[in-house]
Each structure stands twice: as C-alpha cells, then as structure tokens.
Amino acid sequence: MSNSAAFVDDARRAAGRMFIDRGYRHEAEIVLSGHGDDFAEVRIALALLEAQARRQRSLLDTLAAYADPDFWDNLEDGTAPAADDRGAMARAALKAAATR
C-alpha cells in the first residue's frame, strides 16, 4: 500500500461508492469505515489518484517555470532561457502527461 495518506480517504470513498453501486453494502461499510485498504478496489483507486497527482504536478511545475519572470528575462549574455526553450518544456510535460 502506498504512503500517500492524502489520497487514501479519497480512494476509500471511490471504492465504497463502487461497492454501493454494485450492491455490495457490507464491503462498502468496511471500506468507508477506514478498513479494507487491502481490497483491490481501494488499491486501484489509490494508484489512479496518485498517477493523476503526478501528472498534475508535472504540468504545474512546467507552468510555474513559464510564470517565473526570470525565465523571460535576459541573462548576462543577452539571451533569455525562454529563447532556447521555445515551448519545449510545455511539449514535454504535455507528452508525458498524455502517456502516463
């Protein structure tokens, strides 16, 4: 089980809703009461949430780099990092997010 405690409750809620939707009330009660983290449904939900968070973090990191004024300011040699980048970081982040 992952150590991402921030996502465990969300994973439990997602798995619990799935159990309820499928008529498995007993399993839903176990998961929603904070147990059953070894259920495959909880582990799958947790893995999906963690993957989504990694994609979002990558995109936000790239956006933060573009938002940094230093990225656009000229360096001592008269060039700005943005002049060399020409969108490469954004393309790489989008490609990585699409393939994860």
C-alpha positions in Angstrom: 0.0 0.0 0.0 1.3 3.5 -0.8 2.2 6.0 1.8 0.1 8.7 0.1 -2.2 9.3 3.1 -3.7 12.3 1.4 -5.3 10.1 -1.2 -6.3 7.1 0.9 -9.6 8.6 2.1 -10.5 9.6 -1.5 -9.6 6.1 -2.6 -11.8 4.6 0.1 -14.7 6.8 -0.9 -14.3 5.9 -4.6 -14.2 2.2 -3.8 -17.0 2.5 -1.3 -19.2 4.2 -3.9 -18.4 1.5 -6.4 -19.3 -1.2 -3.9 -22.6 0.5 -3.1 -23.4 0.9 -6.8 -22.9 -2.8 -7.3 -24.9 -3.8 -4.3 -22.0 -4.8 -2.0 -23.1 -2.9 1.1 -21.0 -5.0 3.5 -17.8 -4.3 1.6 -18.8 -0.6 1.3 -19.2 -0.4 5.0 -15.8 -2.0 5.6 -14.0 0.4 3.2 -15.9 3.5 4.2 -15.2 2.9 7.9 -11.5 3.1 7.2 -10.7 -0.6 6.8 -10.2 -2.8 3.8 -7.2 -0.9 2.3 -6.0 -4.3 1.1 -9.1 -4.6 -1.2 -8.0 -4.5 -4.8 -10.7 -1.8 -5.4 -9.1 0.6 -2.9 -5.6 -0.1 -4.2 -6.6 0.5 -7.8 -8.4 3.8 -6.8 -5.3 4.9 -4.9 -3.0 4.1 -7.8 -5.2 6.1 -10.2 -5.3 9.1 -7.8 -1.6 9.1 -7.3 -1.0 8.9 -11.1 -3.3 11.8 -11.7 -1.5 13.8 -9.0 1.9 13.1 -10.6 0.6 14.3 -14.0 -0.9 17.4 -12.4 2.3 18.1 -10.5 4.4 17.9 -13.7 2.1 20.2 -15.5 2.0 22.7 -12.6 5.8 22.6 -12.4 6.1 23.5 -16.0 3.5 26.2 -15.8 5.4 27.6 -12.8 8.6 27.7 -14.8 6.9 29.7 -17.6 5.3 32.0 -15.0 8.7 32.8 -13.5 9.8 36.3 -14.7 13.5 35.1 -14.7 12.6 32.6 -17.4 11.8 35.5 -19.7 14.5 38.0 -18.6 17.7 38.3 -20.4 20.8 36.7 -18.9 24.2 38.3 -18.8 24.8 37.1 -22.4 21.6 38.9 -23.6 19.5 35.8 -24.1 16.6 34.6 -22.1 16.1 30.9 -21.2 12.7 31.2 -23.0 14.6 31.9 -26.2 16.2 28.5 -26.2 13.1 26.7 -24.8 10.6 27.8 -27.5 7.9 25.7 -25.8 10.0 22.5 -25.4 9.2 22.2 -21.7 5.5 22.5 -22.3 5.5 20.0 -25.1 7.5 17.5 -23.0 5.1 17.9 -20.0 2.1 17.5 -22.2 3.5 14.4 -23.8 4.5 12.9 -20.5 1.0 13.6 -19.1 -0.7 12.0 -22.1 1.4 8.8 -21.9 1.2 8.2 -18.1 
